Amino acid sequence: MPLLPPEMTVMERGWLSANTIVFTGGPCGPVVVDTGYCTHAEQTVALVAHTLQGQALERIVNTHLHSDHCGGNAALQQHWPQVQTAIAPGLAAAVAHWDAHALSYTPTGQECPPFRYDALLQPGHEVWLGERPWQIHAAPGHDTHAVLLFEPQQRILISGDALWENGFGVVFPELDGEAAFADVAATLDLIADLAPHTVVPGHGPVFQDTPRALDTARRRLDTWVRDPLKHARYAAKVLLKYKLLEWQQTPVSVLQHWFAHTPYFAQLHAAYFAELPLPAWYHSLVDDLVRSGAARRQEQHLYNV
């Protein structure tokens, strides 16, 4: 594990939940960055409480508001009622009025218990985490409203889903009709300019070979720019796999019913795959998951692998 400040604990979590980072001490008190998916909320509270060793959690910070990064917010707010929550400004109104459609939860068929926010993470400003101030940088691409957090003295980057060791997240705004592949490229260029020594990604292990990770990410981006259908199909399979991660096992008919009633799939189908009937497209996606080893089919059930 690369060296991190002693007050910084990175909890690498399974793919249903984003990694959770806990800062203890410092002038502003304990902070948690990203809180996992709601089905892991009880575990999130227990992990944070264990790390704080009796301290009260003072702040929650979210790199972006996808359900796997903020699904534990409500549980942490309930456990520590005084906690203050900071989010990027782009979706503040949607959180304040709890618009689950604008927040992506309804369209993608995911869950996120309502939570409140108390402060905004304004790009160009700083947020205090642990013993040092961290820069806030806008990081559009995977999510239009995402931010990066960068500590320039030790050159540590909390990258969310803008950069993993082996890629980055689905470019959801591109699928909504925005020219977001260019935003991904700009965010990768920003990370290259910051030249972090250590990267704490939203998923997967902490890593230090930033140039290699950026090269991998740029190659993935180039592939998707050349073949947008490949990106769209990947996104559909990611959403199916995510639900399978949540359920672990399900009758094929139940998953198909969820698929048919989840608006994002109809949107992707109409935009990219309309030549195939929707049920045939669904079965082709499931076949891909099974073929790749991401799922196992036994009789009329699917199992997460």
ChimeraX attribute file (.defattr): number of C-alpha atoms within 10 A of each C-alpha:
attribute: neighborCount
match mode: 1-to-1
recipient: residues
	/A:1	7
	/A:2	11
	/A:3	11
	/A:4	14
	/A:5	12
	/A:6	11
	/A:7	14
	/A:8	20
	/A:9	16
	/A:10	17
	/A:11	18
	/A:12	18
	/A:13	17
	/A:14	13
	/A:15	17
	/A:16	21
	/A:17	28
	/A:18	27
	/A:19	25
	/A:20	25
	/A:21	20
	/A:22	23
	/A:23	25
	/A:24	24
	/A:25	16
	/A:26	15
	/A:27	11
	/A:28	15
	/A:29	17
	/A:30	24
	/A:31	27
	/A:32	24
	/A:33	26
	/A:34	29
	/A:35	30
	/A:36	27
	/A:37	25
	/A:38	25
	/A:39	17
	/A:40	19
	/A:41	20
	/A:42	12
	/A:43	13
	/A:44	25
	/A:45	20
	/A:46	12
	/A:47	14
	/A:48	24
	/A:49	17
	/A:50	11
	/A:51	17
	/A:52	17
	/A:53	9
	/A:54	8
	/A:55	14
	/A:56	18
	/A:57	24
	/A:58	18
	/A:59	23
	/A:60	25
	/A:61	25
	/A:62	24
	/A:63	28
	/A:64	25
	/A:65	22
	/A:66	22
	/A:67	25
	/A:68	25
	/A:69	27
	/A:70	29
	/A:71	28
	/A:72	28
	/A:73	31
	/A:74	19
	/A:75	20
	/A:76	26
	/A:77	20
	/A:78	12
	/A:79	14
	/A:80	16
	/A:81	13
	/A:82	13
	/A:83	19
	/A:84	17
	/A:85	23
	/A:86	20
	/A:87	25
	/A:88	22
	/A:89	16
	/A:90	16
	/A:91	18
	/A:92	18
	/A:93	13
	/A:94	13
	/A:95	18
	/A:96	13
	/A:97	10
	/A:98	16
	/A:99	15
	/A:100	17
	/A:101	12
	/A:102	13
	/A:103	19
	/A:104	18
	/A:105	17
	/A:106	16
	/A:107	17
	/A:108	20
	/A:109	19
	/A:110	20
	/A:111	17
	/A:112	23
	/A:113	16
	/A:114	17
	/A:115	18
	/A:116	17
	/A:117	18
	/A:118	13
	/A:119	16
	/A:120	16
	/A:121	25
	/A:122	18
	/A:123	17
	/A:124	9
	/A:125	11
	/A:126	17
	/A:127	19
	/A:128	16
	/A:129	26
	/A:130	21
	/A:131	17
	/A:132	17
	/A:133	17
	/A:134	22
	/A:135	20
	/A:136	21
	/A:137	21
	/A:138	19
	/A:139	27
	/A:140	23
	/A:141	28
	/A:142	24
	/A:143	24
	/A:144	20
	/A:145	17
	/A:146	27
	/A:147	28
	/A:148	26
	/A:149	25
	/A:150	24
	/A:151	21
	/A:152	16
	/A:153	10
	/A:154	14
	/A:155	14
	/A:156	22
	/A:157	24
	/A:158	24
	/A:159	23
	/A:160	29
	/A:161	26
	/A:162	27
	/A:163	28
	/A:164	24
	/A:165	23
	/A:166	14
	/A:167	18
	/A:168	26
	/A:169	19
	/A:170	20
	/A:171	26
	/A:172	19
	/A:173	17
	/A:174	21
	/A:175	20
	/A:176	13
	/A:177	9
	/A:178	14
	/A:179	13
	/A:180	20
	/A:181	21
	/A:182	15
	/A:183	20
	/A:184	26
	/A:185	17
	/A:186	15
	/A:187	22
	/A:188	23
	/A:189	14
	/A:190	15
	/A:191	23
	/A:192	13
	/A:193	9
	/A:194	15
	/A:195	16
	/A:196	22
	/A:197	15
	/A:198	21
	/A:199	26
	/A:200	27
	/A:201	24
	/A:202	31
	/A:203	24
	/A:204	17
	/A:205	18
	/A:206	23
	/A:207	16
	/A:208	18
	/A:209	13
	/A:210	19
	/A:211	14
	/A:212	12
	/A:213	20
	/A:214	21
	/A:215	14
	/A:216	18
	/A:217	23
	/A:218	18
	/A:219	13
	/A:220	15
	/A:221	21
	/A:222	14
	/A:223	13
	/A:224	17
	/A:225	14
	/A:226	10
	/A:227	11
	/A:228	17
	/A:229	16
	/A:230	13
	/A:231	21
	/A:232	23
	/A:233	16
	/A:234	15
	/A:235	20
	/A:236	20
	/A:237	19
	/A:238	16
	/A:239	18
	/A:240	23
	/A:241	22
	/A:242	19
	/A:243	21
	/A:244	20
	/A:245	19
	/A:246	18
	/A:247	14
	/A:248	14
	/A:249	18
	/A:250	17
	/A:251	14
	/A:252	17
	/A:253	12
	/A:254	12
	/A:255	20
	/A:256	17
	/A:257	10
	/A:258	14
	/A:259	22
	/A:260	15
	/A:261	14
	/A:262	16
	/A:263	15
	/A:264	21
	/A:265	24
	/A:266	16
	/A:267	15
	/A:268	18
	/A:269	20
	/A:270	13
	/A:271	14
	/A:272	15
	/A:273	16
	/A:274	13
	/A:275	9
	/A:276	13
	/A:277	10
	/A:278	17
	/A:279	12
	/A:280	9
	/A:281	17
	/A:282	21
	/A:283	13
	/A:284	14
	/A:285	19
	/A:286	22
	/A:287	15
	/A:288	14
	/A:289	20
	/A:290	17
	/A:291	12
	/A:292	10
	/A:293	11
	/A:294	16
	/A:295	21
	/A:296	18
	/A:297	18
	/A:298	10
	/A:299	8
	/A:300	9
	/A:301	14
	/A:302	22
	/A:303	18
	/A:304	20
	/A:305	14
